[in-house]
Amino acid sequence: MIRRVPVTALALLFAAPWVQADGHLMARAKEMARKFPIVDTHIDVPYRLQDSWEDVTRATRSGDFDYPRAKAGGLTVPFMSIYIPARYETTGGGGKLAHELIDSMEALVGRAPEKFAMAYSTADVEKNHAAGRISLAMGMENGTPVDGSLDNLRLFHERGVRYITLAHSRANHISDSSYDINRPWGGLSPFGVELVREMNRIGMIIDISHITDQAAAQALELSTAPVIASHSSARKFTPGWERNIGDDMIRAVGKNGGVVGINFGSTFVSPMARGYQEKLSKDREAFMAEQGISDWTDPRVTEFTNKYKEKAPFPYAKLEDVLDNFDHVVALAGIDHVGIGSDYDGVGDSLPENLKDVSTYPNLIHGLLQRGYSEQDIEKILYKNVMRVWAEVERVARSSAHAPSHEPQ
């Protein structure tokens, strides 16, 4: 009688050497995800929960983040985004929302103190990591809640906010926005200049994602501490799209000692996905104009978008597209100036294949290993680069502890 060997066993028995090597490489990637801390400078959990609450201390049905998936992926320090929509600049209420979102992160720790802990400093991160807890650091996406007051800035710092993305999708009282054709300041506003200086003084990281090239250049020139682009990919792959960071600015961030956190969203890393999104936006705006619709939440707009995607499916980026962005920043600025800024829970259903949620960081590590990055290089990308920036921002603040405030007179 002939013994039938299972196909999977035959595959392993006769696998080409490169297949066996690749399996070893994935095992190594998973081990590195357990061995090294992983810092992600932009995850939009707070606003996601504000919009539709779920208990992320347990496995959730939706979203890109929850505790089990974060542990599976090796995530150690998610910078939770205190996201304030641009409309609050004119309607008011941004400060109230910001405090509510901060409260929600403190409440998350209160519900599961054995799983999460707040992180207000690099020392907190080390302590939490040693205790096996995920550190919740916070960055504010959109400076609108500062509301023209450096006292408000200091209050948010006291509450644990450790970076501010100066503007979001529209110009505000601090900075012009890359998304906004209205650019009243030609970069930073006079108050924005004061804000950058005070952020340096108190130990808050300046984030140049979302703002215009002119504003980013001013912030880099003014800052005495390293800055970050918390969730921006390389403009080389999305030509003409200012939301991503251009080559000159990548070099400038490197010279400043800062870090570019690569955004995983397909439209940020893939020219095909970017082109699709731009055409969809143009066609949708034409439909809305034709139908006399001004509200993007109108069910007819949702129906149009769904039918559009059924007829022409969205071209998701591949892991290779994300890796190309890492390669590009490294080539221009060096290995010390790139990190992870995934934008999980912030880019909707546009994440690339193999990077769909916070459990998939080992896939990124595997890809980096395949491209020849050393373990020391990957350690820098995963956490060392961002932690170095954070530590330097803390050092600058300590050195200016007795310096006068830059409050306008």
SETI-455199 format. One line per field, with one value per residue (C-alpha): residue number from 1; x, y, z; residue in one letter. Coordinates in steps of 0.5 Angstrom, whole numbers, plus 500, padded with zeros to 3 digits. Last residue first. Layout:
nr <- (NUM / ...)
px <- (X / ...)
py <- (Y / ...)
pz <- (Z / ...)
rest <- (A / ...)
***
This chain:
nr <- (409 / 408 / 407 / 406 / 405 / 404 / 403 / 402 / 401 / 400 / 399 / 398 / 397 / 396 / 395 / 394 / 393 / 392 / 391 / 390 / 389 / 388 / 387 / 386 / 385 / 384 / 383 / 382 / 381 / 380 / 379 / 378 / 377 / 376 / 375 / 374 / 373 / 372 / 371 / 370 / 369 / 368 / 367 / 366 / 365 / 364 / 363 / 362 / 361 / 360 / 359 / 358 / 357 / 356 / 355 / 354 / 353 / 352 / 351 / 350 / 349 / 348 / 347 / 346 / 345 / 344 / 343 / 342 / 341 / 340 / 339 / 338 / 337 / 336 / 335 / 334 / 333 / 332 / 331 / 330 / 329 / 328 / 327 / 326 / 325 / 324 / 323 / 322 / 321 / 320 / 319 / 318 / 317 / 316 / 315 / 314 / 313 / 312 / 311 / 310 / 309 / 308 / 307 / 306 / 305 / 304 / 303 / 302 / 301 / 300 / 299 / 298 / 297 / 296 / 295 / 294 / 293 / 292 / 291 / 290 / 289 / 288 / 287 / 286 / 285 / 284 / 283 / 282 / 281 / 280 / 279 / 278 / 277 / 276 / 275 / 274 / 273 / 272 / 271 / 270 / 269 / 268 / 267 / 266 / 265 / 264 / 263 / 262 / 261 / 260 / 259 / 258 / 257 / 256 / 255 / 254 / 253 / 252 / 251 / 250 / 249 / 248 / 247 / 246 / 245 / 244 / 243 / 242 / 241 / 240 / 239 / 238 / 237 / 236 / 235 / 234 / 233 / 232 / 231 / 230 / 229 / 228 / 227 / 226 / 225 / 224 / 223 / 222 / 221 / 220 / 219 / 218 / 217 / 216 / 215 / 214 / 213 / 212 / 211 / 210 / 209 / 208 / 207 / 206 / 205 / 204 / 203 / 202 / 201 / 200 / 199 / 198 / 197 / 196 / 195 / 194 / 193 / 192 / 191 / 190 / 189 / 188 / 187 / 186 / 185 / 184 / 183 / 182 / 181 / 180 / 179 / 178 / 177 / 176 / 175 / 174 / 173 / 172 / 171 / 170 / 169 / 168 / 167 / 166 / 165 / 164 / 163 / 162 / 161 / 160 / 159 / 158 / 157 / 156 / 155 / 154 / 153 / 152 / 151 / 150 / 149 / 148 / 147 / 146 / 145 / 144 / 143 / 142 / 141 / 140 / 139 / 138 / 137 / 136 / 135 / 134 / 133 / 132 / 131 / 130 / 129 / 128 / 127 / 126 / 125 / 124 / 123 / 122 / 121 / 120 / 119 / 118 / 117 / 116 / 115 / 114 / 113 / 112 / 111 / 110 / 109 / 108 / 107 / 106 / 105 / 104 / 103 / 102 / 101 / 100 / 99 / 98 / 97 / 96 / 95 / 94 / 93 / 92 / 91 / 90 / 89 / 88 / 87 / 86 / 85 / 84 / 83 / 82 / 81 / 80 / 79 / 78 / 77 / 76 / 75 / 74 / 73 / 72 / 71 / 70 / 69 / 68 / 67 / 66 / 65 / 64 / 63 / 62 / 61 / 60 / 59 / 58 / 57 / 56 / 55 / 54 / 53 / 52 / 51 / 50 / 49 / 48 / 47 / 46 / 45 / 44 / 43 / 42 / 41 / 40 / 39 / 38 / 37 / 36 / 35 / 34 / 33 / 32 / 31 / 30 / 29 / 28 / 27 / 26 / 25 / 24 / 23 / 22 / 21 / 20 / 19 / 18 / 17 / 16 / 15 / 14 / 13 / 12 / 11 / 10 / 9 / 8 / 7 / 6 / 5 / 4 / 3 / 2 / 1)
px <- (505 / 506 / 508 / 515 / 516 / 522 / 528 / 529 / 527 / 531 / 536 / 530 / 526 / 532 / 533 / 526 / 526 / 532 / 529 / 523 / 527 / 531 / 525 / 523 / 529 / 530 / 523 / 521 / 526 / 532 / 531 / 530 / 537 / 540 / 537 / 540 / 536 / 537 / 531 / 528 / 529 / 525 / 519 / 519 / 519 / 513 / 510 / 512 / 508 / 501 / 497 / 496 / 491 / 491 / 498 / 499 / 495 / 495 / 490 / 485 / 479 / 479 / 485 / 485 / 484 / 491 / 495 / 501 / 506 / 512 / 520 / 525 / 531 / 536 / 537 / 539 / 536 / 535 / 536 / 533 / 527 / 526 / 527 / 522 / 517 / 519 / 517 / 510 / 509 / 512 / 507 / 502 / 497 / 490 / 487 / 480 / 475 / 472 / 464 / 463 / 468 / 463 / 457 / 459 / 461 / 455 / 451 / 455 / 453 / 446 / 446 / 448 / 454 / 458 / 453 / 453 / 448 / 445 / 445 / 449 / 454 / 454 / 455 / 461 / 464 / 464 / 467 / 473 / 474 / 474 / 479 / 483 / 482 / 484 / 490 / 493 / 491 / 496 / 501 / 502 / 504 / 499 / 493 / 494 / 495 / 501 / 504 / 511 / 513 / 519 / 524 / 528 / 535 / 534 / 539 / 534 / 528 / 531 / 533 / 526 / 523 / 528 / 525 / 518 / 513 / 506 / 500 / 503 / 500 / 504 / 507 / 504 / 510 / 516 / 511 / 514 / 510 / 507 / 504 / 508 / 512 / 517 / 521 / 528 / 529 / 531 / 525 / 525 / 528 / 524 / 518 / 519 / 520 / 514 / 510 / 513 / 512 / 504 / 502 / 499 / 505 / 509 / 509 / 513 / 514 / 513 / 518 / 516 / 521 / 521 / 513 / 514 / 518 / 513 / 507 / 511 / 512 / 504 / 502 / 505 / 502 / 506 / 507 / 504 / 499 / 493 / 493 / 486 / 488 / 487 / 490 / 497 / 494 / 497 / 499 / 497 / 490 / 488 / 488 / 484 / 485 / 489 / 494 / 500 / 500 / 502 / 506 / 507 / 500 / 500 / 495 / 500 / 502 / 495 / 495 / 501 / 498 / 492 / 496 / 500 / 493 / 491 / 485 / 490 / 484 / 486 / 492 / 490 / 492 / 494 / 499 / 498 / 502 / 499 / 504 / 502 / 504 / 509 / 512 / 519 / 515 / 511 / 518 / 521 / 515 / 515 / 522 / 521 / 516 / 508 / 506 / 499 / 499 / 495 / 494 / 494 / 491 / 485 / 479 / 483 / 488 / 482 / 479 / 485 / 485 / 477 / 479 / 484 / 479 / 474 / 479 / 480 / 473 / 472 / 478 / 475 / 469 / 469 / 465 / 470 / 476 / 472 / 471 / 478 / 476 / 480 / 484 / 487 / 491 / 494 / 501 / 502 / 507 / 509 / 506 / 508 / 503 / 500 / 500 / 496 / 492 / 489 / 489 / 485 / 487 / 485 / 477 / 471 / 469 / 473 / 478 / 478 / 481 / 479 / 472 / 468 / 465 / 463 / 464 / 468 / 471 / 474 / 476 / 480 / 483 / 487 / 494 / 500 / 507 / 507 / 513 / 515 / 519 / 524 / 524 / 517 / 517 / 524 / 522 / 516 / 521 / 526 / 520 / 519 / 526 / 526 / 520 / 524 / 530 / 525 / 522 / 529 / 532 / 526 / 521 / 522 / 520 / 516 / 511 / 511 / 509 / 503 / 501 / 500 / 504 / 500 / 503 / 503 / 500)
py <- (682 / 676 / 670 / 667 / 665 / 667 / 662 / 658 / 651 / 652 / 647 / 642 / 644 / 642 / 636 / 634 / 635 / 631 / 625 / 625 / 625 / 620 / 616 / 617 / 614 / 608 / 606 / 601 / 605 / 605 / 597 / 596 / 599 / 595 / 589 / 590 / 592 / 588 / 589 / 582 / 584 / 591 / 586 / 582 / 588 / 591 / 584 / 584 / 590 / 586 / 586 / 593 / 593 / 592 / 592 / 585 / 589 / 596 / 600 / 604 / 602 / 608 / 613 / 615 / 608 / 606 / 613 / 608 / 613 / 609 / 612 / 615 / 620 / 615 / 611 / 617 / 623 / 622 / 615 / 613 / 617 / 613 / 607 / 608 / 610 / 604 / 599 / 602 / 601 / 594 / 592 / 593 / 599 / 598 / 599 / 601 / 597 / 601 / 599 / 597 / 603 / 608 / 604 / 605 / 612 / 614 / 611 / 615 / 621 / 620 / 618 / 626 / 626 / 630 / 635 / 640 / 637 / 640 / 634 / 636 / 640 / 633 / 629 / 633 / 633 / 626 / 625 / 630 / 626 / 619 / 622 / 624 / 617 / 613 / 617 / 617 / 609 / 608 / 613 / 609 / 611 / 616 / 614 / 607 / 609 / 607 / 613 / 613 / 617 / 622 / 624 / 629 / 631 / 638 / 636 / 630 / 634 / 638 / 633 / 630 / 637 / 638 / 631 / 633 / 631 / 628 / 633 / 637 / 632 / 635 / 628 / 622 / 617 / 623 / 626 / 621 / 619 / 623 / 621 / 624 / 629 / 630 / 636 / 636 / 642 / 649 / 650 / 656 / 654 / 648 / 651 / 656 / 651 / 647 / 653 / 654 / 647 / 647 / 644 / 637 / 634 / 639 / 636 / 640 / 636 / 639 / 640 / 647 / 651 / 648 / 648 / 656 / 657 / 654 / 657 / 664 / 663 / 660 / 667 / 671 / 666 / 660 / 659 / 665 / 667 / 667 / 661 / 659 / 653 / 649 / 642 / 643 / 648 / 655 / 655 / 658 / 661 / 656 / 654 / 648 / 640 / 640 / 645 / 645 / 638 / 638 / 633 / 631 / 632 / 629 / 634 / 638 / 639 / 641 / 646 / 649 / 650 / 653 / 658 / 660 / 662 / 663 / 658 / 652 / 648 / 649 / 646 / 640 / 633 / 633 / 628 / 623 / 617 / 611 / 606 / 599 / 595 / 589 / 592 / 593 / 597 / 601 / 604 / 605 / 609 / 613 / 615 / 617 / 622 / 623 / 616 / 613 / 606 / 600 / 593 / 592 / 598 / 596 / 600 / 606 / 606 / 607 / 612 / 616 / 615 / 618 / 624 / 626 / 625 / 629 / 635 / 635 / 636 / 642 / 645 / 645 / 648 / 654 / 654 / 657 / 653 / 647 / 646 / 643 / 637 / 636 / 629 / 628 / 622 / 617 / 616 / 608 / 606 / 598 / 595 / 588 / 586 / 580 / 585 / 591 / 586 / 583 / 590 / 593 / 597 / 597 / 599 / 594 / 587 / 589 / 584 / 587 / 593 / 596 / 597 / 600 / 607 / 610 / 617 / 618 / 611 / 613 / 620 / 617 / 611 / 615 / 612 / 617 / 616 / 609 / 606 / 599 / 596 / 591 / 583 / 581 / 585 / 582 / 575 / 576 / 578 / 572 / 568 / 571 / 571 / 563 / 562 / 566 / 562 / 556 / 559 / 561 / 554 / 551 / 547 / 540 / 537 / 543 / 542 / 535 / 536 / 541 / 536 / 531 / 524 / 519 / 512 / 507 / 500)
pz <- (552 / 548 / 553 / 551 / 558 / 562 / 562 / 569 / 566 / 559 / 560 / 563 / 557 / 552 / 556 / 555 / 548 / 547 / 551 / 546 / 540 / 542 / 544 / 537 / 534 / 539 / 538 / 532 / 527 / 531 / 533 / 526 / 524 / 530 / 527 / 520 / 514 / 508 / 505 / 507 / 514 / 513 / 510 / 516 / 521 / 517 / 518 / 525 / 526 / 524 / 530 / 530 / 524 / 517 / 515 / 511 / 505 / 506 / 510 / 506 / 510 / 515 / 515 / 522 / 526 / 525 / 523 / 522 / 524 / 525 / 525 / 521 / 522 / 525 / 519 / 515 / 512 / 504 / 503 / 510 / 508 / 501 / 504 / 509 / 503 / 499 / 505 / 505 / 498 / 499 / 504 / 498 / 497 / 496 / 489 / 491 / 487 / 481 / 480 / 487 / 489 / 485 / 488 / 495 / 494 / 491 / 496 / 502 / 498 / 497 / 505 / 506 / 511 / 506 / 507 / 501 / 496 / 490 / 486 / 480 / 485 / 490 / 483 / 481 / 488 / 488 / 481 / 484 / 490 / 487 / 482 / 487 / 491 / 485 / 484 / 491 / 491 / 484 / 487 / 493 / 500 / 503 / 499 / 502 / 509 / 513 / 515 / 516 / 522 / 520 / 525 / 528 / 529 / 525 / 520 / 519 / 519 / 514 / 509 / 509 / 508 / 502 / 499 / 500 / 506 / 505 / 506 / 500 / 494 / 488 / 487 / 491 / 491 / 492 / 497 / 502 / 508 / 514 / 521 / 526 / 522 / 528 / 531 / 534 / 539 / 539 / 534 / 530 / 523 / 524 / 525 / 520 / 514 / 517 / 516 / 509 / 507 / 509 / 515 / 516 / 519 / 522 / 529 / 535 / 541 / 548 / 553 / 557 / 553 / 546 / 546 / 548 / 542 / 538 / 541 / 540 / 533 / 532 / 535 / 530 / 525 / 522 / 514 / 509 / 515 / 511 / 507 / 504 / 499 / 505 / 505 / 507 / 513 / 515 / 522 / 529 / 529 / 524 / 517 / 515 / 515 / 521 / 524 / 529 / 530 / 538 / 542 / 549 / 551 / 559 / 562 / 565 / 557 / 556 / 561 / 559 / 552 / 555 / 559 / 552 / 550 / 543 / 543 / 545 / 543 / 535 / 535 / 531 / 532 / 540 / 542 / 548 / 550 / 553 / 555 / 554 / 561 / 562 / 568 / 565 / 559 / 564 / 567 / 561 / 558 / 564 / 564 / 557 / 560 / 561 / 559 / 562 / 564 / 560 / 561 / 569 / 570 / 566 / 567 / 570 / 564 / 559 / 564 / 563 / 556 / 556 / 560 / 555 / 549 / 554 / 555 / 548 / 546 / 551 / 548 / 541 / 543 / 539 / 532 / 528 / 530 / 532 / 524 / 524 / 527 / 534 / 534 / 541 / 538 / 542 / 541 / 542 / 546 / 547 / 540 / 540 / 535 / 539 / 545 / 540 / 538 / 545 / 547 / 542 / 535 / 528 / 529 / 529 / 532 / 539 / 543 / 550 / 553 / 547 / 550 / 545 / 544 / 537 / 536 / 542 / 541 / 534 / 537 / 542 / 538 / 533 / 533 / 531 / 534 / 534 / 538 / 539 / 544 / 542 / 544 / 542 / 536 / 535 / 536 / 531 / 526 / 527 / 526 / 519 / 517 / 519 / 514 / 509 / 510 / 508 / 502 / 500 / 501 / 496 / 499 / 498 / 505 / 507 / 501 / 502 / 509 / 506 / 501 / 506 / 505 / 502 / 504 / 498 / 500)
rest <- (Q / P / E / H / S / P / A / H / A / S / S / R / A / V / R / E / V / E / A / W / V / R / M / V / N / K / Y / L / I / K / E / I / D / Q / E / S / Y / G / R / Q / L / L / G / H / I / L / N / P / Y / T / S / V / D / K / L / N / E / P / L / S / D / G / V / G / D / Y / D / S / G / I / G / V / H / D / I / G / A / L / A / V / V / H / D / F / N / D / L / V / D / E / L / K / A / Y / P / F / P / A / K / E / K / Y / K / N / T / F / E / T / V / R / P / D / T / W / D / S / I / G / Q / E / A / M / F / A / E / R / D / K / S / L / K / E / Q / Y / G / R / A / M / P / S / V / F / T / S / G / F / N / I / G / V / V / G / G / N / K / G / V / A / R / I / M / D / D / G / I / N / R / E / W / G / P / T / F / K / R / A / S / S / H / S / A / I / V / P / A / T / S / L / E / L / A / Q / A / A / A / Q / D / T / I / H / S / I / D / I / I / M / G / I / R / N / M / E / R / V / L / E / V / G / F / P / S / L / G / G / W / P / R / N / I / D / Y / S / S / D / S / I / H / N / A / R / S / H / A / L / T / I / Y / R / V / G / R / E / H / F / L / R / L / N / D / L / S / G / D / V / P / T / G / N / E / M / G / M / A / L / S / I / R / G / A / A / H / N / K / E / V / D / A / T / S / Y / A / M / A / F / K / E / P / A / R / G / V / L / A / E / M / S / D / I / L / E / H / A / L / K / G / G / G / G / T / T / E / Y / R / A / P / I / Y / I / S / M / F / P / V / T / L / G / G / A / K / A / R / P / Y / D / F / D / G / S / R / T / A / R / T / V / D / E / W / S / D / Q / L / R / Y / P / V / D / I / H / T / D / V / I / P / F / K / R / A / M / E / K / A / R / A / M / L / H / G / D / A / Q / V / W / P / A / A / F / L / L / A / L / A / T / V / P / V / R / R / I / M)
***
